[in-house]
Amino acid sequence: MKLITVATFNDPEPAEALRVRLELAGHHALHYDESRMQRFWFLTEPQAAHKVEVEEENLADAHRLIKEWDCPDGVMSPAVCCP
């Protein structure tokens, strides 16, 4: 089972909320917290340390659901987005 990151957040709350929504939609999702690792290696506060991952075979459907949820609910508004 290979997990792929579908969203990255600075704070744990929106990451956990998205993980729960994906689970309720029938997808195994994981909230992975890298903040401890970042604290170990860097002297600054951890950023973009909370990742939501899904199984590779569910990636397309997870992206579709997230896009659907983002319009009315703004689930991705606190996400870290790279240009």
C-alpha positions in Angstrom: 0.0 0.0 0.0 1.6 3.2 -1.2 0.3 6.5 0.4 0.3 9.8 -1.5 0.0 13.3 0.0 -3.1 15.1 -1.1 -2.9 18.1 1.2 -0.4 19.9 3.5 -1.2 22.2 6.3 0.7 24.3 8.9 -1.7 23.3 11.7 -3.1 19.9 12.8 -6.8 20.8 13.0 -7.6 21.3 9.3 -5.4 18.3 8.4 -7.3 16.1 10.9 -10.7 17.5 9.7 -9.9 16.6 6.1 -8.7 13.1 7.1 -12.0 12.5 8.9 -14.0 13.6 5.9 -12.0 11.3 3.6 -12.5 8.4 6.0 -16.3 9.1 6.1 -16.3 9.1 2.3 -14.9 5.6 2.4 -11.2 6.2 1.8 -8.4 5.1 4.1 -6.6 8.4 5.0 -3.7 9.2 7.3 -2.7 12.5 9.0 1.0 12.4 9.2 2.7 15.0 11.5 6.3 15.9 10.5 6.7 18.7 13.1 8.8 16.7 15.5 11.2 15.8 12.7 11.4 19.4 11.6 12.1 20.6 15.2 14.9 18.2 15.3 16.6 19.4 12.2 15.7 23.1 12.1 15.8 26.0 14.6 12.6 27.6 13.3 9.0 26.7 14.0 7.8 23.8 11.8 5.8 24.8 8.7 3.8 22.7 6.3 4.3 19.7 8.7 0.8 18.2 8.7 0.2 16.0 5.7 -3.0 14.2 4.7 -2.3 11.0 2.7 -4.5 8.5 0.9 -3.8 5.2 -0.9 -2.4 5.6 -4.4 -5.4 3.8 -6.0 -7.8 6.3 -4.4 -5.9 9.4 -5.3 -8.1 10.6 -8.2 -11.3 10.2 -6.2 -9.8 11.9 -3.2 -8.8 14.9 -5.4 -12.3 15.0 -6.8 -13.9 15.0 -3.3 -11.5 17.6 -2.0 -12.3 19.9 -4.9 -16.1 19.4 -4.3 -15.7 20.1 -0.6 -13.5 23.2 -1.2 -16.1 25.2 -3.1 -18.8 25.3 -0.4 -16.8 24.6 2.7 -13.3 25.9 2.0 -11.5 22.8 3.2 -8.4 23.8 1.4 -8.3 27.5 2.4 -5.8 26.8 5.3 -3.7 24.4 3.1 -0.2 25.3 2.1 -0.1 25.7 -1.7 3.0 26.1 -3.8 2.8 28.4 -6.8 
